[in-house]
Amino acid sequence: MNCPKCETKIEDSDDYCRKCGEPISDGGKQKLTLFDTLLGLMLLSFLLLFAWLAIDTYFRIVDNETWRKLFFMAAAGGIGGTLAALNSFSIHQASEKFKVSFIWWYLVRPLAGVILGVVVYLLLLSNLLILELPADAATPLTTLTYAVIAFLAGFASKEIVRKLKEVISTIIPYTTTEEADSDTPPESEKKNDKLKDQ
């Protein structure tokens, strides 16, 4: 039996395609719906957890100001990452393009937001990352300003990772080649070259 969507060979006992996530049987459609619901609830739980952490950390009097700010930036980045995951999840659900293979992206995205929020905060403090602010912007930067930047780092991870690569190349100069920048693994390129030759 083959998947009706991607034509991958599947077992008769499979409820959904292991490659594209397409539900095969009515049982698979019900399981996928339950799975979608649980994933959505889990992402909302992440959002509430990070929001609680941000509010609790910001208003709680903590002896160590540095740790308090780090936790606050982590929570802000986590909120950004979780909102990005929820946004993507809702788009995939509405367009009926949700795939089971996306699960790890949805689970890792909030954690990546936490990490990026803290990393960007530390880079700003160390002046390795410089903000280009308008002349009338409030200076010095406040904790809330850093939190907004941490949120944006969690939400817009592609742009932040691109900026981090620029920072790395400034600190540690290295040369890149076309092969290193390619999104295609080298093995795939060799196969494509062989196919072109035939």
Rosetta blueprint (number, residue, H / E / L):
1 M L
2 N E
3 C L
4 P L
5 K L
6 C L
7 E L
8 T L
9 K E
10 I L
11 E L
12 D L
13 S L
14 D L
15 D L
16 Y E
17 C L
18 R L
19 K L
20 C L
21 G L
22 E L
23 P E
24 I L
25 S L
26 D H
27 G H
28 G H
29 K H
30 Q H
31 K H
32 L H
33 T H
34 L H
35 F H
36 D H
37 T H
38 L H
39 L H
40 G H
41 L H
42 M H
43 L H
44 L H
45 S H
46 F H
47 L H
48 L H
49 L H
50 F H
51 A H
52 W H
53 L H
54 A H
55 I H
56 D H
57 T H
58 Y H
59 F H
60 R L
61 I L
62 V L
63 D L
64 N L
65 E H
66 T H
67 W H
68 R H
69 K H
70 L H
71 F H
72 F H
73 M H
74 A H
75 A H
76 A H
77 G H
78 G H
79 I H
80 G H
81 G H
82 T H
83 L H
84 A H
85 A H
86 L H
87 N H
88 S H
89 F H
90 S H
91 I H
92 H H
93 Q H
94 A H
95 S L
96 E L
97 K L
98 F L
99 K L
100 V H
101 S H
102 F H
103 I H
104 W H
105 W H
106 Y H
107 L H
108 V H
109 R H
110 P H
111 L H
112 A H
113 G H
114 V H
115 I H
116 L H
117 G H
118 V H
119 V H
120 V H
121 Y H
122 L H
123 L H
124 L H
125 L H
126 S L
127 N L
128 L L
129 L L
130 I L
131 L L
132 E L
133 L L
134 P L
135 A L
136 D L
137 A L
138 A L
139 T L
140 P L
141 L L
142 T L
143 T H
144 L H
145 T H
146 Y H
147 A H
148 V H
149 I H
150 A H
151 F H
152 L H
153 A H
154 G H
155 F H
156 A L
157 S H
158 K H
159 E H
160 I H
161 V H
162 R H
163 K H
164 L H
165 K H
166 E H
167 V H
168 I H
169 S H
170 T H
171 I H
172 I L
173 P L
174 Y L
175 T L
176 T L
177 T L
178 E H
179 E H
180 A H
181 D H
182 S L
183 D L
184 T L
185 P L
186 P H
187 E H
188 S H
189 E H
190 K H
191 K H
192 N H
193 D H
194 K H
195 L H
196 K H
197 D H
198 Q L
